[in-house]
């Protein structure tokens, strides 16, 4: 991925956003007590999660989440949420840590993943002071789960990064992109043009995870399908027999699917387009320009490898 301008030059007018990573310098390793996850107001936590919680495909989940939506996407949920109220105000995710759950090593892994997003986007992660609507990061159990998008009036919005597997950079970024309003890539309405879902190989109760969203209920933001998205399932996700549940229609897509190394170039373009990040941040227009340049090069050198598949970075 090409380097992007960092700091105030890429921020909204008025300099609302702090410099990338600034809040980490004063984040205490033992945070002061915060409101418990159950202390929500307005919409109940259970009702909220029943509609909007996600559970990570690669990891077994703890019992606390078994009453939730089993990673299913009810009708009408989106690849990138179409509701403007699901975006975090001022492009700032206000967050706090559940007390007593994070070691210094855990914080370093979290810091690395979130600063990586800040370097490539105008979105900022800021420490909670007295806000009532904020993201509460928990590191207990064995689950990786998040609610999609900003939720006003519900108190702390929980995101679970339980076991050690949840603290991989790409897994943290997967959950943060859910929090920022992005859904799974393989549920796009055009996904059948790019992958084949093998329904007979899917474990009982998991077929809702693979439902395609109807046209008109999703914002793909005009960006191409991304096999290498950190939001895409791997080929054997929720398999009942070890055989593939998702097969790409382009063979080059197979090694990309389900990667959790880091967000892809298209992931960051989608995020920056969703939050209307100004130039020079990488966004939809940048993708079109890159593809134009690639096509010009390929027209000049017809024996070169076709670049229809955008590689994950």
Backbone torsions as a table, in degrees:
resi	resn	phi	psi	omega
1	UNK	NA	136.5	-178.8
2	UNK	-68.6	144.6	177.7
3	UNK	-61.5	144.3	179.5
4	UNK	-118.7	152.4	178.5
5	UNK	-62.7	134.0	-179.2
6	UNK	-113.5	165.5	174.5
7	UNK	85.8	-159.9	-168.1
8	UNK	-64.9	-24.8	-176.7
9	UNK	-60.8	-28.4	-178.4
10	UNK	-98.7	7.0	-175.4
11	UNK	-91.1	168.4	176.5
12	UNK	-66.0	158.9	179.7
13	UNK	-56.9	141.6	178.9
14	UNK	94.4	-5.2	175.4
15	UNK	63.6	39.5	-177.3
16	UNK	-62.8	-35.5	-168.0
17	UNK	-89.3	134.4	177.0
18	UNK	-68.5	164.6	175.6
19	UNK	-60.7	147.5	-179.9
20	UNK	-53.7	129.4	174.1
21	UNK	78.7	3.0	-174.1
22	UNK	-60.1	-36.2	-175.1
23	UNK	-68.9	-21.2	-178.3
24	UNK	-67.2	-25.7	-175.0
25	UNK	-68.5	-21.0	-179.6
26	UNK	-123.5	18.7	177.8
27	UNK	-77.2	119.1	-179.9
28	UNK	-72.8	146.1	178.0
29	UNK	-72.5	-22.6	176.5
30	UNK	-120.4	86.4	-174.4
31	UNK	-61.9	153.5	174.5
32	UNK	-68.4	154.3	-177.7
33	UNK	-57.1	142.8	177.5
34	UNK	-122.5	170.8	179.4
35	UNK	-62.9	139.8	178.9
36	UNK	-66.6	158.7	-178.8
37	UNK	-57.9	-33.7	-176.8
38	UNK	-72.5	-14.6	-176.6
39	UNK	-83.8	73.4	179.5
40	UNK	-113.0	156.7	178.0
41	UNK	-121.7	165.8	-179.9
42	UNK	68.1	-126.9	178.8
43	UNK	-58.5	132.0	-178.1
44	UNK	-70.2	151.9	179.5
45	UNK	-60.4	-41.4	-178.4
46	UNK	-64.7	-43.0	179.2
47	UNK	-65.7	-38.8	179.2
48	UNK	-63.6	-48.1	-178.0
49	UNK	-67.9	-33.8	-179.5
50	UNK	-58.6	-29.5	-179.1
51	UNK	-96.5	-29.1	-164.7
52	UNK	-132.3	6.7	178.9
53	UNK	-84.1	147.2	174.8
54	UNK	-121.8	148.2	177.0
55	UNK	-125.4	138.0	-168.6
56	UNK	-76.7	131.0	-169.9
57	UNK	-65.7	-35.4	-170.2
58	UNK	-79.2	-13.2	-170.9
59	UNK	-121.2	144.5	172.5
60	UNK	-71.7	140.9	-173.4
61	UNK	-102.4	152.9	-179.7
62	UNK	-77.2	167.5	-171.7
63	UNK	-64.0	-25.7	-177.0
64	UNK	-58.3	-30.6	-175.7
65	UNK	-95.4	1.2	-173.8
66	UNK	-67.7	-21.5	179.7
67	UNK	-86.2	-0.6	-177.0
68	UNK	-86.8	-155.7	-165.5
69	UNK	-87.7	11.1	176.0
70	UNK	53.1	36.9	179.5
71	UNK	61.2	18.4	177.6
72	UNK	-80.5	150.6	175.2
73	UNK	-109.8	105.8	177.9
74	UNK	-60.2	158.8	179.8
75	UNK	-53.6	137.5	175.8
76	UNK	98.3	-9.6	178.2
77	UNK	-79.6	158.4	-160.1
78	UNK	-127.2	155.3	173.7
79	UNK	-63.3	-46.3	166.4
80	UNK	-129.6	124.6	-168.4
81	UNK	-59.5	129.0	-177.5
82	UNK	-79.9	-14.8	-178.7
83	UNK	-78.2	115.3	-179.5
84	UNK	-61.4	-22.8	179.4
85	UNK	-74.8	-9.4	177.7
86	UNK	-83.6	-7.0	177.0
87	UNK	-84.8	144.5	179.5
88	UNK	-71.0	131.5	-178.4
89	UNK	-59.1	141.6	175.7
90	UNK	60.5	18.0	180.0
91	UNK	62.1	26.9	-178.8
92	UNK	-118.4	122.5	173.0
93	UNK	-92.2	111.0	178.5
94	UNK	-84.1	124.4	-175.3
95	UNK	-139.2	162.8	176.2
96	UNK	-147.2	163.2	179.7
97	UNK	-103.9	138.4	171.2
98	UNK	-63.2	130.6	-173.2
99	UNK	-67.1	143.0	172.8
100	UNK	74.8	10.5	-175.3
101	UNK	-112.2	-7.3	-171.3
102	UNK	-121.0	123.8	176.0
103	UNK	-87.3	165.5	175.5
104	UNK	-56.3	-38.7	178.3
105	UNK	-65.5	-41.0	176.6
106	UNK	-58.4	-43.9	-178.2
107	UNK	-64.7	-35.3	178.1
108	UNK	-64.2	-41.5	178.4
109	UNK	-65.4	-42.3	177.8
110	UNK	-63.5	-44.2	179.6
111	UNK	-58.9	-45.7	-177.6
112	UNK	-60.5	-43.7	-177.6
113	UNK	-68.5	-42.4	-176.7
114	UNK	-76.0	-37.5	176.3
115	UNK	-63.9	-32.3	177.2
116	UNK	-61.5	-41.2	176.0
117	UNK	-65.3	-43.7	-178.7
118	UNK	-62.2	-35.4	-179.0
119	UNK	-65.3	-29.4	-173.9
120	UNK	-107.1	0.5	-173.4
121	UNK	-141.8	161.3	174.1
122	UNK	-84.2	-4.0	176.4
123	UNK	-69.8	140.3	179.3
124	UNK	-127.6	146.5	175.6
125	UNK	-106.2	117.9	-174.8
126	UNK	-120.8	147.3	-177.9
127	UNK	-73.4	136.3	177.6
128	UNK	-65.5	140.2	171.1
129	UNK	-111.5	-80.7	178.8
130	UNK	-124.5	15.7	-179.6
131	UNK	-66.9	143.9	177.9
132	UNK	-92.4	-24.9	175.4
133	UNK	-103.7	111.1	-176.5
134	UNK	-157.1	164.3	178.2
135	UNK	-90.4	125.9	177.8
136	UNK	-107.2	113.1	-178.8
137	UNK	-88.5	123.3	-178.6
138	UNK	-116.0	143.2	-178.9
139	UNK	-129.1	62.0	177.9
140	UNK	-131.2	158.5	178.6
141	UNK	72.7	-152.1	-175.4
142	UNK	-130.8	19.8	-174.0
143	UNK	-108.0	152.0	169.7
144	UNK	-119.3	112.7	-173.3
145	UNK	-152.7	147.9	180.0
146	UNK	-151.8	155.9	171.8
147	UNK	-90.4	140.2	-174.5
148	UNK	-86.7	120.0	174.1
149	UNK	85.4	167.6	177.8
150	UNK	-71.5	139.0	179.4
151	UNK	-125.0	112.6	-177.5
152	UNK	-85.3	135.2	172.0
153	UNK	82.8	18.1	-179.5
154	UNK	-114.0	4.2	-177.9
155	UNK	78.9	-150.5	-179.5
156	UNK	-62.5	133.4	178.8
157	UNK	-100.1	110.1	-171.8
158	UNK	-79.5	140.1	166.3
159	UNK	-128.2	129.3	-175.4
160	UNK	-104.5	123.8	173.0
161	UNK	-124.9	76.3	-165.6
162	UNK	-75.8	-80.8	-174.2
163	UNK	-74.0	175.2	-178.5
164	UNK	-61.9	-31.0	178.2
165	UNK	-64.4	-22.5	179.8
166	UNK	-74.5	-14.7	-175.4
167	UNK	-98.8	16.1	166.6
168	UNK	-67.2	146.9	-177.4
169	UNK	-54.3	-50.3	-176.8
170	UNK	-65.6	-31.6	178.8
171	UNK	-70.4	-43.5	175.1
172	UNK	-58.7	-45.5	-179.0
173	UNK	-66.5	-34.6	174.8
174	UNK	-56.5	-49.5	-178.6
175	UNK	-69.0	-36.4	179.1
176	UNK	-67.8	-35.4	177.3
177	UNK	-68.7	-34.1	169.8
178	UNK	-58.7	-49.5	-179.5
179	UNK	-56.9	-35.1	-178.3
180	UNK	-81.5	-3.5	173.3
181	UNK	113.4	12.6	-176.8
182	UNK	-105.5	138.7	-179.7
183	UNK	-103.6	179.7	-177.8
184	UNK	-66.7	139.1	-176.7
185	UNK	-63.7	-37.5	-173.3
186	UNK	-76.2	2.4	176.4
187	UNK	-100.9	6.3	177.4
188	UNK	-58.5	150.4	-179.9
189	UNK	-65.4	-21.3	179.5
190	UNK	-97.4	12.3	-172.9
191	UNK	-63.2	-28.8	-178.3
192	UNK	-67.0	-14.5	173.5
193	UNK	-78.4	-13.2	-171.6
194	UNK	-122.7	-28.2	179.8
195	UNK	-138.0	157.6	172.4
196	UNK	-113.8	126.2	177.1
197	UNK	-91.7	124.3	-179.9
198	UNK	-95.8	89.3	-171.1
199	UNK	-61.3	-32.8	-177.7
200	UNK	-67.7	-17.0	-179.5
201	UNK	-95.8	-2.3	-175.4
202	UNK	-84.0	136.6	-179.1
203	UNK	-62.2	150.9	178.8
204	UNK	-55.4	136.6	178.1
205	UNK	82.6	-3.2	-175.5
206	UNK	-106.1	-1.7	-178.2
207	UNK	-60.9	-33.0	176.9
208	UNK	-58.3	-23.8	178.9
209	UNK	-62.7	-21.5	-171.7
210	UNK	-110.1	8.7	-178.7
211	UNK	-67.7	133.6	177.0
212	UNK	-80.2	138.7	178.9
213	UNK	-78.5	136.4	179.1
214	UNK	-65.1	148.3	174.8
215	UNK	-56.2	142.4	-179.8
216	UNK	91.8	-9.3	-180.0
217	UNK	-109.0	6.8	-173.8
218	UNK	-139.2	147.7	173.2
219	UNK	-109.1	103.4	174.7
220	UNK	-85.5	-5.9	175.1
221	UNK	62.7	21.5	177.1
222	UNK	71.5	17.6	-177.9
223	UNK	-103.7	148.8	-177.8
224	UNK	-69.3	161.3	177.1
225	UNK	-62.7	141.5	-172.2
226	UNK	-125.1	98.7	176.1
227	UNK	-61.0	-32.4	-176.2
228	UNK	-89.0	9.0	179.1
229	UNK	-61.4	141.6	173.8
230	UNK	-69.8	-8.0	177.9
231	UNK	-97.4	5.0	-178.4
232	UNK	-94.2	142.3	173.2
233	UNK	-70.4	154.0	171.2
234	UNK	-77.9	169.9	-169.8
235	UNK	-67.2	-25.8	-177.8
236	UNK	-110.6	22.1	179.9
237	UNK	-58.3	131.3	177.7
238	UNK	55.1	35.2	178.2
239	UNK	-76.8	141.3	177.9
240	UNK	-91.3	-12.8	-173.9
241	UNK	-138.0	10.8	-179.3
242	UNK	82.5	-3.5	178.9
243	UNK	-91.2	160.6	-176.1
244	UNK	-60.6	144.3	171.8
245	UNK	-106.0	-22.7	176.6
246	UNK	-132.0	128.5	179.4
247	UNK	-122.8	125.6	178.7
248	UNK	-72.5	147.9	177.6
249	UNK	-85.1	-7.1	172.8
250	UNK	-118.6	121.3	-170.3
251	UNK	-59.6	-30.5	-179.9
252	UNK	-66.8	-15.3	-178.9
253	UNK	-76.7	-21.8	-173.3
254	UNK	-59.6	-50.2	-178.3
255	UNK	-68.4	-14.0	-179.4
256	UNK	-86.3	-31.0	-171.6
257	UNK	-63.9	130.9	176.5
258	UNK	82.5	7.8	-179.4
259	UNK	-64.6	141.4	178.5
260	UNK	-127.9	32.5	176.6
261	UNK	-76.7	-45.2	-174.7
262	UNK	-172.3	157.5	173.7
263	UNK	-54.9	150.9	178.9
264	UNK	-86.5	172.1	177.6
265	UNK	-62.5	-38.9	178.5
266	UNK	-72.4	-31.2	174.6
267	UNK	-58.0	-47.7	-176.3
268	UNK	-71.2	-32.6	175.5
269	UNK	-64.6	-40.3	178.9
270	UNK	-65.5	-45.1	-179.8
271	UNK	-61.0	-46.3	-177.4
272	UNK	-69.1	-31.4	175.2
273	UNK	-71.4	-41.6	-179.8
274	UNK	-60.3	-40.5	-177.6
275	UNK	-97.1	10.5	175.9
276	UNK	53.1	44.9	177.0
277	UNK	-66.2	134.4	-177.1
278	UNK	-75.1	165.3	171.8
279	UNK	-59.8	145.2	11.2
280	UNK	-98.5	21.9	178.6
281	UNK	-61.8	145.7	-177.8
282	UNK	-71.5	122.2	-177.0
283	UNK	-146.6	-165.7	-172.6
284	UNK	-54.6	-45.2	-178.6
285	UNK	-62.2	-33.0	178.5
286	UNK	-65.7	-38.3	178.7
287	UNK	-63.0	-45.2	179.7
288	UNK	-60.6	-42.1	179.8
289	UNK	-64.8	-43.5	178.3
290	UNK	-59.7	-45.0	-179.5
291	UNK	-64.8	-36.7	177.1
292	UNK	-62.4	-45.0	179.4
293	UNK	-64.4	-40.9	178.5
294	UNK	-61.6	-44.1	-179.8
295	UNK	-64.2	-38.0	177.1
296	UNK	-63.6	-40.9	178.4
297	UNK	-64.8	-43.3	-178.0
298	UNK	-67.7	-32.6	175.9
299	UNK	-66.4	-31.0	179.2
300	UNK	-79.7	-30.7	-178.5
301	UNK	-128.2	79.7	-171.9
302	UNK	-63.3	-16.4	-179.4
303	UNK	-88.2	-1.5	179.8
304	UNK	-71.1	160.9	179.1
305	UNK	-63.5	137.6	176.0
306	UNK	-68.2	137.2	-175.0
307	UNK	-110.5	33.2	178.8
308	UNK	-64.8	-26.4	178.3
309	UNK	-92.1	117.6	176.7
310	UNK	-81.2	122.7	-175.4
311	UNK	-73.1	146.6	171.6
312	UNK	-70.9	150.5	-180.0
313	UNK	-116.6	NA	NA
